Amino acid sequence: MESTDGGSRMKEFYEGDYIIYQNGDRYEIGKIKRIVPDGAFVWYHSGETTSKTPFDQMHKITNDYVIGETSLGGAMM
């Protein structure tokens, strides 16, 4: 089921932002590669592959300035 607030949530995220992805009771750190109207393509590992993630399962990390270099999407950096 598609989120009804996708358009407004889209404005919260930018390419390069670090996010927490909530998948049930699991949480993963990711980095946004590209924004689309109903979600974002996010790196969750060091390879070039991204996963499309809906906005309602993404939570922006607000203190991402404390995160140094990562290997997320490493092949593209």
C-alpha positions as CSV (number, residue, x, y, z in Angstrom):
1,M,0.0,0.0,0.0
2,E,1.4,3.4,-1.0
3,S,1.8,6.1,1.6
4,T,-0.5,9.1,1.3
5,D,2.1,11.5,2.5
6,G,4.8,10.6,0.0
7,G,4.9,14.0,-1.7
8,S,5.4,15.9,1.5
9,R,7.9,13.4,2.9
10,M,9.9,13.7,-0.3
11,K,10.8,17.3,0.7
12,E,12.5,16.0,3.9
13,F,15.2,14.0,2.0
14,Y,18.1,14.9,-0.3
15,E,20.6,12.9,-2.3
16,G,23.6,12.1,-0.1
17,D,21.5,12.1,3.2
18,Y,22.1,9.2,5.6
19,I,18.9,7.5,6.7
20,I,17.7,4.7,9.0
21,Y,15.5,2.2,7.2
22,Q,12.9,0.5,9.4
23,N,12.0,-2.9,8.1
24,G,9.8,-4.5,10.8
25,D,11.9,-4.8,13.9
26,R,15.2,-4.4,11.9
27,Y,17.0,-1.1,11.3
28,E,19.7,-0.4,8.7
29,I,21.8,2.6,7.9
30,G,21.7,3.8,4.3
31,K,22.8,6.7,2.1
32,I,20.4,8.1,-0.5
33,K,21.6,8.0,-4.1
34,R,18.5,9.2,-5.9
35,I,15.1,10.6,-4.9
36,V,11.9,9.6,-6.8
37,P,8.3,10.6,-6.1
38,D,7.4,7.6,-4.0
39,G,10.7,6.9,-2.3
40,A,14.4,6.8,-2.8
41,F,17.1,4.6,-4.2
42,V,19.4,3.9,-1.2
43,W,22.8,2.3,-0.7
44,Y,22.9,-0.2,2.2
45,H,26.3,-1.7,1.5
46,S,29.6,-0.9,-0.3
47,G,28.6,-2.0,-3.8
48,E,26.9,0.0,-6.5
49,T,23.5,-1.6,-6.1
50,T,20.7,0.4,-4.5
51,S,17.3,-0.6,-3.1
52,K,14.2,1.4,-3.7
53,T,12.9,2.4,-0.2
54,P,9.5,4.0,0.5
55,F,9.5,7.3,2.4
56,D,7.3,5.9,5.2
57,Q,10.1,3.4,6.1
58,M,12.9,6.0,6.0
59,H,14.0,8.2,9.0
60,K,16.5,11.0,8.4
61,I,19.7,10.9,10.6
62,T,19.8,14.5,11.8
63,N,23.4,14.3,13.3
64,D,24.9,12.8,10.2
65,Y,27.8,15.3,10.4
66,V,29.4,13.0,13.0
67,I,29.6,10.1,10.5
68,G,33.0,10.1,8.9
69,E,33.7,8.4,5.6
70,T,31.7,5.3,4.9
71,S,31.8,2.5,2.3
72,L,28.1,2.9,1.4
73,G,28.0,3.0,-2.4
74,G,31.8,2.9,-2.3
75,A,32.2,2.0,-5.9
76,M,30.6,5.3,-6.9
77,M,32.5,7.6,-4.5
